[in-house]
């Protein structure tokens, strides 16, 4: 029980997110109407993805310093879960965009940037699978993973803010219905931040299971 408290917390926070997220009264902003509830799912998934990919990069750095293959496995699996969260973020974003912008994909700069970022991380796995030598694969992919993260952050957090975007934070488009952080009322904040923690903990939980499976498969090469 002492080791599983954070898993219990993840379940409770997500139950709270789903229950309160669909029941509370929400403010009417632009043409968002009830779709604003997607804020408790779409945005926290991206927060979780950024954290998971950050942890992945940290383990890649640890591998380059220690040469411990267990760190490379952890880096790989955190990146894998990060990609899953990224895909879920794209899907929930497309659903939201369909109701607010009229179509699931509008070639918005942030949509394009996110798609490129996911392709960069998918290339990480293609690179890994292209090298049969385990040590070489771990070294090269660790270096790639570090550079990928430092490309990823400007790509999704900085560049879209420098151009016209339907997403909040960009240069803005007349009639932009997107909401900003300042639009969150206190009630929504009480759900949004627990949702961020809950989705992130779920990602860590998923990754821990993937790591255990990988260690069982590659046990003879690991000294952790």
Steps between C-alpha positions, in 0.01 A plus 500: 500500500784741586654451156167527319369824649573698184309247289200534728538878477504478118175303497331736745610812313380363166168392649467851640593648160243294309223551756543867583613585148165396356280629782621848591360815345744644246532856372377579148797628301459579130353198324663245729183430698514153658812399301699702750489187719761350268744729681514237776621236254672654198727748677604281798603228254746743344630600843547131576674441169751778562582357842534144369730608217706707744548194720592300190770753414635494857537121484681533166746736667538255786573219256774701327660560840458151647476262204225317689261345247217522754511879459471462123195277546340758728571777247346291223183416688440853628533619138255230392238611752565862404415416140178329613402812692588711197272295276220526757561874514469526123179295497332697779618822336352395165166424667505840671596679178213334311245669726674837543695559178274302268752231402734258681811621315540861385878507441535718806872561575475324835330197347776476242772551762355227720480258206866570416599451864330160508675399177834596657433265791370225273831531315668431835351150496579449132862590579511256790362215292751564223801403716542140617794574731349573841771732636529702180122525479477627858775761450376638169133505601585669831675784318208524256249505788676794666503704180140399424377647828676831443342517154160392634457776760557799265296324233182475706547775760680787329470499119115478490486812720694702245246456219125529454332208670153396602653361816523731802833673539560558130496830317126455481234485236191720502213308652733244653277295734790334683528556871798624695619400846351819643156379385510221759268576788590372851273195466666393176845546651400263783451231235765595245809469722393170662437378143856591404636304796266208440582461130872533571488234771308273263779546245763412760297193599472385138872553454589305813310200362675530162837518676428185701402313184812621318728402788356149501565471125852643519598373845829340399638833372394717792689567820272738691 
